[in-house]
Amino acid sequence: MKRSLYRWQVGGFLFTALGGVLLHFLYDWTGQNPAVGLFSAVNESIWEHMKLLYVPLLVFSLIEAHFLSKEYPAFWCAKLWGTSAGLVTIPLLYYTYTGALGFSADWFNIFIYFLAAAVPFSLETHLLRHHLPCRNPKGAVAALLALGVLFALFTFFTPHFPLFQDPLTGTYGI
């Protein structure tokens, strides 16, 4: 049981890391297809990089749920906590280091993404092994899906805040 969870989580990290890298380029590869922009990065904003983490995490969670959610009743609550922690990691680390150093380095941004991809799986494994209480798994699923709606909505109706601004072009969303 515990070994199986560990394998799933390692596989999830690899799926998320690779998936996010592919999604980083998919929008341009498809000729900037707006439908593809719903789930892939449309610019270099921090928000769009958070989307690169969210989408593979959600897809993998849906696959993993088929195999593990009965064994772990708190599965969806752990996924919500893990996904939230991973999403917070990206802007927290990015804005901290760029604010302190005054510049952004691509290699460090890539490191932040991979670290942010590891955070959810590490936290979820801990929560599931220690039997996190989960009173409302359906609410956790609803919250995860609501995040997806926000990512899709803000692709087209983007708030004009720094989190959403492409640092290269100064533009927002599509």
ZIRAQUI-V720533 format. One record per residue. D_CENTER is the distance of its C-alpha to the mean C-alpha in Angstrom with 1 decimal. Layout:
d_center=D_CENTER
d_center=D_CENTER
This chain:
d_center=25.9
d_center=24.2
d_center=24.3
d_center=22.8
d_center=19.8
d_center=19.4
d_center=19.7
d_center=17.0
d_center=14.6
d_center=15.6
d_center=15.3
d_center=11.8
d_center=10.9
d_center=13.1
d_center=11.7
d_center=8.1
d_center=9.8
d_center=12.2
d_center=10.4
d_center=8.3
d_center=11.8
d_center=13.5
d_center=11.5
d_center=12.3
d_center=15.9
d_center=16.1
d_center=17.0
d_center=19.8
d_center=20.9
d_center=21.6
d_center=23.6
d_center=21.1
d_center=21.2
d_center=19.9
d_center=18.9
d_center=16.5
d_center=15.2
d_center=13.9
d_center=11.0
d_center=11.2
d_center=11.7
d_center=15.1
d_center=15.8
d_center=15.0
d_center=13.9
d_center=11.4
d_center=10.1
d_center=9.8
d_center=8.1
d_center=5.3
d_center=5.6
d_center=5.8
d_center=2.6
d_center=2.6
d_center=6.0
d_center=6.8
d_center=5.7
d_center=7.8
d_center=10.3
d_center=10.9
d_center=11.3
d_center=13.8
d_center=15.6
d_center=15.7
d_center=16.9
d_center=19.9
d_center=21.0
d_center=20.1
d_center=19.9
d_center=23.7
d_center=24.1
d_center=21.6
d_center=22.3
d_center=19.6
d_center=16.9
d_center=15.1
d_center=15.5
d_center=14.2
d_center=11.0
d_center=10.8
d_center=11.6
d_center=9.3
d_center=6.1
d_center=8.0
d_center=9.1
d_center=6.1
d_center=5.3
d_center=9.1
d_center=9.7
d_center=9.0
d_center=11.6
d_center=13.7
d_center=14.4
d_center=14.7
d_center=17.1
d_center=18.9
d_center=19.8
d_center=20.6
d_center=22.6
d_center=24.5
d_center=25.2
d_center=25.5
d_center=23.7
d_center=20.6
d_center=20.6
d_center=18.6
d_center=18.8
d_center=17.4
d_center=14.5
d_center=13.8
d_center=14.4
d_center=11.9
d_center=9.1
d_center=10.6
d_center=11.2
d_center=7.8
d_center=7.0
d_center=10.3
d_center=10.1
d_center=8.6
d_center=11.2
d_center=13.8
d_center=13.7
d_center=13.6
d_center=16.5
d_center=18.4
d_center=18.1
d_center=19.2
d_center=22.0
d_center=23.3
d_center=23.3
d_center=21.1
d_center=23.0
d_center=21.3
d_center=23.6
d_center=21.6
d_center=19.3
d_center=19.7
d_center=18.6
d_center=15.4
d_center=14.8
d_center=16.0
d_center=13.6
d_center=10.5
d_center=12.3
d_center=13.3
d_center=9.9
d_center=9.9
d_center=13.4
d_center=12.7
d_center=10.4
d_center=13.3
d_center=16.0
d_center=15.1
d_center=15.1
d_center=18.8
d_center=19.8
d_center=18.2
d_center=19.3
d_center=21.2
d_center=19.6
d_center=18.7
d_center=14.9
d_center=15.3
d_center=18.1
d_center=18.1
d_center=19.9
d_center=21.8
d_center=23.2
d_center=23.0
d_center=21.8
d_center=19.3
d_center=17.4
d_center=19.6
